[in-house]
Each structure stands twice: as C-alpha cells, then as structure tokens.
Amino acid sequence: MSWTLIREKMSTLINSILNQPAERYKSEIAEIRKLLFNEQIEYAETVGKYIQLVGTYYSTIQQQGNPLFNPTNPAENLQFYDELVMHSMVVGKYSLLHTWGVDTLVNQHVQQILGRPRQFYIDAFMTKASQDPKTAKNYYLYLISKFQNTLID
C-alpha cells in the first residue's frame, strides 16, 4: 500500500474516531500498524542499500585516484558537503556525513585538504544551518561540532 493511501486511511479513521466510541477502532489501528511496520522494514533495507551505494561511489572515486575535496575550490567542497547532508537526510543518520565528511579529514590539516581553514567551513555551515529547514539544520550543526572539536587546521 502506498504512503498516500496509508495517510488517507489514517485521516479517515481519525475523523471516524472523533465521532464514535474509540475502542471499536482497535483492529483497524492494528492493521495500519502492521502496514507501517512492513513499510519500515522495506525502508530500512532500502536505506541500508543506499548507504552501501553512496559508500561504494565515494570509495571508488578515491580508488580511481580522484580526491573527494579540491583544495583550490572551496565552493566545490561546500557543494560536496551539501550533497553529503542530503544523503544523510535521506537515510536519517549522520553516518555518511561522518564517514565521508569528517573521518576522511581526521589527522590531516583541513586547510591543506580543503583549501581554507576550518573556520571558513564552520561559518559556511552556520549560514546554511540558519537558512535550511530544521532537519538540514541539525546536520550542519553536526558538521560544525565535528569541525570545531575533531578536526585541525
């Protein structure tokens, strides 16, 4: 069943429950819970495969001798981080952001790899956090924290 149909079914039930004795809807709610549970399993499996796909993509780029970051083009690096934020939002975890945006820089000098000091990126992430929706904001705040506390110039 599609997400739209599930939402429609829930909306119909909400309106019905408000006008009838609520306990008579227990079995219908259980049916929706089962549908959502099955969707969650499908989603989790799909997200796992997506994480694998993105990881394979970035590791292959590196294995083919191409750097993930361009020290002469900070705008390109910021675009890379925007893409990582989007990947992370899709999977609902910081793992891709951490693996490819933070771990790849640990024990290296940010300015040497990214072409600008950490503060340049922290400021850019702060701007994006203040402009983006609440969910993206949290991912940029995560990056800010990692750039401040984990990485070195």
N, C-alpha and C positions, 0 to 999 in steps of 0.2 A: 504494500500500500504506500502511496506517495505521502510525503510530508504534508502536502497541501490537504489531502483527504483526511489525514490524521488530525490536523488542526481544525478542519471543518467539523469533523465528528466531535472533537472536544468542545468546540464552541456551541454546537447543538446541545450537547449534554449539559454544559454549564447553564444554558438558558432553561433546559428542562428541570434540572435540579433545583433551580431557584423557585420553580412553581409547583414542585411535587415533593413528597417525602423523600429525602435524600438517600435513605438506606436502600431504596429499591433500585439504585443505580450501581450497586457494588459490583455486579458481574460485568456490566458494560465498562466500568473503570478498569477492572482486571483485564478485560480484552484489550483495551488501549495500552495498558502497562505492558502486556505481552508483545504487542506490536512495536512499542517503543524499545523494549528490551532487545528484540530481534534486530531492529534498526541500529541500536547501539553496538551490537556485535558486528554487524556489517560495517559500520562506521569505523570501529576500532581496527578491524582487519584492513580496511582500505587505507586508513591513516598510517598504519604500520608499513604498508607497501609504499605509500607516498614518501615517508621518511627514508626508506631504503632507496627509492628513486632519486630523491634530491641528494642524498649522500653519495650515491654512485656517480651522479653527474659531477659534483664538485671534486670528488676524489679522482675521477677520470681526467678532469681539467688539469689537476696537479700532476698526475702521472704522465700526461702528454707534454709536460714541461711548461705549462702556462700558469702564471701566478694568479691567485684569486684577487689580489689587490694590485693597483697601479700606483706606484709612488709619485708619478708625475701628474696624476689626475685625481685629486681628492673628490671631485664631483662624481666621478665614476665609482669611487669607493663608497660614497654615500648612497648611490643608486644600488650598489651591491647590498648594503645594509637594509635599504628599503625592501629589496626582494627577500632578504632573509626574514625580515619582520613579517612580510606577507606569508611566506612559507610557514613560519612559526604560528601565525594566527590560524592558518588552515588546520594545523594539527593540534592546536590548543596547548602547546607546550613550548618551553624555552629551549628544548634540546637542540634543534637545528641551529638556532641563533647562537647558542653556546659553543657547539662543536665547530661551526664554520666561521663565526664572527669573533669569538673570544679565544678558544683553545688554540686556534691557528696562530695567535699572536703572543701567547704566553711564553715568557723567557726570551722575547725578542723586543726590539725597540720599535714602538709604534711609529715614531716619526720616520724611521728608516723604511718601514714596510708600507705605511700609508701616506707618506709624504708630508704629513703635518703632525704637530704634537697632539697628544690625547685631548687637550682642552678644545682644540678645533672641532673634534668629533663630538665631544661632550656638549659643547654649545649647539652644534647642529642637531643632536639628538634631543636636547632640551626644547629647541624650537619646534621640532616635529612632534614631541610629546604634548606641547601646548596647543598644537593645531589639529592633531589627529583624533579620531574617535577614542572613546575610553579604552577600548580593548587594545588598540595600537599603542596608546599612551603607555600602558603597562610594559610593553615590550621595549619601547625606547627607554623607559626608566630602568629596566633591567640592564640594558646596554650601558647606560650612564653609570650605574653602580659598578659594573664589571670594569669599565674603563677607568673609573676612579680608584677602585680597590684591588684590582687584579693585574692590570697591565702597567707597563713602564714606558716612559718616553725614551 
